[in-house]
Amino acid sequence: MADEAALLHGSYLTNPNLATPHDTPSFLRSAALRVVTGIMLSSAVMASLCALLDTQYRFDCVLSAAVCWVAAYHYSALTSLRSQSIGIVKLVPPGPGKDFGTPTPLRLAWQEAAADAIRHSDWVVTLPLLLMELHALVGWHTKWFSVTISIVFIELMVGLGAYTRLGVDELAPPRTAGADMLVRASGLAAFIVAWVLMILVLLNLLLDSESTDKSGGYVWVFSLPWIGYGIVSLAAIIVRQFYKDGYPEWLAIFKDVAYAALDNWSKGAFAFYVVSGALGVQDKIF
């Protein structure tokens, strides 16, 4: 009984029996992501209802609903990953087995790769839908090439970004010289091309669109933040050049927060903008 009383004494967050191999408790990280999931779900429900009730804005509402449902699904998966459903002590180890003897830094790095894989599968579905929605705001205006070409470019951008992140691990320094350096160079080239494609897609959408813009300039407000995704990725690449052991937890948390903020705006708030227009209260909110 004395030993049990000693274990129960004081703050349970610092209890050695509940010590985690990482600094931030998993329940805090998963709780934050559940908030984002809830925002996406609420936006999806509102947009879905408006798609059923409204005819003038039905196409926009359908696209917003699809984007938010897909985003909510992926954030639910990300929440499960961060919550570590087996408790706050263990992390999912790399590989198919349950080798809990794997060093903690490697398990943290593997978890972060899994998180970014979820993000990229989200983007490959939602970005083309968002792009169509943004073009609808400017009367399907394009500067140089068609919306279809823009969609192809945005899918290539996501694929190249996924290669840089998952194929070459954010250009992290290789463990051996030689061929690894060539692979790393290809990852850098892929990242640069992805940036070029994103800029082309945004310019094709925004340049000379004033005469057809039905959003009163909000198309800029909801499209330019896309650059933020590339900035977060670039920041992670730069940081990884100086951290050769595992994956810094603070960087993973920074990415969770930054990507969540960008998603809340470019998907959740955008859907709310569309819904408010369908309900006739846009001028009171935006």
N, C-alpha and C positions, 0 to 999 in steps of 0.2 A: 504493500500500500504506500509506503514511503517513496519508493521509486516512481510509482504512478503519480503521486502528488507532485514530485519534482518535475516530471514531464509536463504536467498541466500548469506549472507555475509560470507567470509572466506572459509576454506577448507570444502568441502561437506563430506569428510570422517569422520569428527568429528561432523557433524551436528546432533543434538539430534533427529531430525525426521527420521534419517536413522541409528540410533544406533542399533547395533546388540547384541543379547544376547551372542555372542562369540567374541573373540578378532580379529580373522583373517577374513577379508571380504570373503564372499562365492565366489565372482567372481574371486578372486585370486586363491583359491583352485581349482575351476573348470577349470580355464585356464590352470593350471599346468597339470591337468589330461587330458585335451584335447590334449596337446602336446603328451602325452603317447599314446592316442587313435590314433593320426595321425601317430606316428611311427609304431604302430601295423598295421594300415591300409596300409601304404606304403610297409611294409615288406610282408604283405599278397598279395598285388597286384603283387609285383615282383616275389614272389614264385609261385603264380598261373600262371603267364605268362611263367615262366621257366618250370613249369610242363607240359604246352602245347607244348613247343618248344623243350625241351631237352628229350632225351630218357635215357641216361646214369644215370642222377641224378633225374629221374622223381619221384621215390618213395620218396626220401628225400624232394624234392620240394613240393610234395603233402602234406606230413606230416607238413612241415613248414608252408605252406599256411593254412592248417586247424587250426594249433595252433594259428597263428596270427589273423585269422578271428574270432575265438572264443574269444581270448583275447581282440580284438578291440570291440567286442560286449559287453563284461563285463565292459571294461573301459568306454564305452559310458554310460552304466547304472550307473557306479560309478560317472561319471561326472555329470549326471542328479541329483544324490543324493546330491552331494556336492554343486551344483549350486542352489539348493532349488528353483525350477522353479516358485515358488510364490513370489520370490524376496529375498532381503538380510536380511529382518527383522525376518521372521518366520522360524522355523524349523519344520520338520514333527514330530508330536507328536506320542507317543506310542499308540497302540490300534487302533481299526477300526474307532473311532470317530475323530472329529476335536476339541479336547479339548485343545485349545490354552492356557488354564490356567494351564496346566501341568508345573511344575517347570522346568526351563531351564536346570539344570544339568541332569534331567531325560531324557529330549528330546535329549540332546547331546549324552547321553549314548545309547539311542535307535537308533539314527542315526548311531553310530559307530557299533552297532550290525548288522544293515542292511548292512553297508559297508563290514563287514567281511563275511557276508552271501554271498554277491556277489563274494568276492574273493574265497571262498571255492568252490562255484559252478564252477568258472573258473578252479581252480586246478583239480577238479575231472574229467574234460574233457581233459585238456591240458597236465597234467603230464604223463599219459600213452602214449600219442602220442610223447612227448619229449623223453620219455624213449626208445621207439622203435627207434627213430631217433638216439639217442646216441649209442644204441647197433649196429645199422647199420654202424656207423663209425668205430667200432672195429670188423667188420665182424661177428656180432651176437655172439661174444664171451661171455661166462658166466663162472663164477668161481665155483659156487656151485649149482645153480638151474636155471631153464629155464627162458626165457624172460616172459613167461606167468605168472609164479609165481611172478616175479618181479612186473608185472603190478598189480597182486592181492595185493601184499604187499603195493604198492604205493597208491592204492585206500583205503586200510585199514588205511594207515597213514593219508590220508586226512580226512577220516571219524572220526578217533580218535581225530585229531586236531580240527575238527569242534565241537566235543562234548566238548572238553576242553574250546574252545572259546565261543560257543553259548549255550551249555548245562549247563555249570557251570560258565559262565561269567569270563573266565580267572582266575579262582580260587580266585576271589575277596572274601574278608572275608564275611561270612554269617551274615544276620541280626539277626538270632536266632540260638541257639545251638541245639544239638541233631542230628536229621536226616540230617540237612544241612551239617554237618561236614562229614558224610558218603558220601554224594554226592560229596563234595569237594575232598575227598580222591580218589574217583573213577575218577574224572577229572585229578588229578595228575598222577594216574596210566596210564590213557589213553595217557597223554602227554609223559610219559617215554617210553611206548611201541611204540608210533609214532616215537620217536627219534631212537629207536632200529631198527625199520623197515627201516627208511631212510638210516641209516648207512649200514645195510645189503644190501640194493638195490645198493648203490653206490659201496661198496666193490665187490659185485658180478659183477658189470659192469667193474670196473677198474683193479682189481688185475690180474696180469699175462696177461694183454691185449696188451703188447708191440709188440708182434710178429704179431698180427692181426690188429693193429691200423693203419687205413688209413688216420687219421687226423693229424699226426705229433705231437701228444700230445694235440691237441685242445679239445679232448674229456674230458680231465681233466679240461680244462679252462671253459668249458660250463656246466660241471656237478657238480664240487665242490661248486660253488656258491649256489647250492640248500641248503647247510647247513645254508646259511644266512637267509633263511625263518624261519628256526627253531630258530635261534638266535634272530630274531626280535620278534617272538612269546614269547620266554623266557623272553626277556627284558620287554615286555608288562605285562607278568604275575608278574614279580618282582615289577614293578612300581605299579600295581594295589593293592598290599598288603599294600601300604602306602596311597592310595587315596580311601577313603571309600565313598565319596560323588560324584556321577555322574562319568563322564569320562573326564580325563584331556585333554584339547584341544591340548596341545603341544604333548601329546602322540599320539593322532589321526593324527596330522600332520607328526610326525616322521614316523608313520607306512605308511602313504601315500607316503612319499618320499622314504623310504627304500624299500618298496615292488615295487614301480614303477621302481627304479633303478635296482632291481633284475630282474624284468620282462623284462625291456628293454634289459638287457644283455642275459638272458637265453632264451628269445623268439625272440625279435626283432633282436639283433645282431647275434644270432644263425641262424636265417633265412637268414640274409645277408651273413653269412659265406657260407651257403649252396648254395645260389644264385650265389655268386661270383665263387664258384667251377663250377657250371653249365655253367656259362658264360666264363669260362677260364681265369679269372683275379684274382684268389685266391692268387697267389704268389705275386701279386702287392699290396695286401691289408692286408692279414693275413700272 
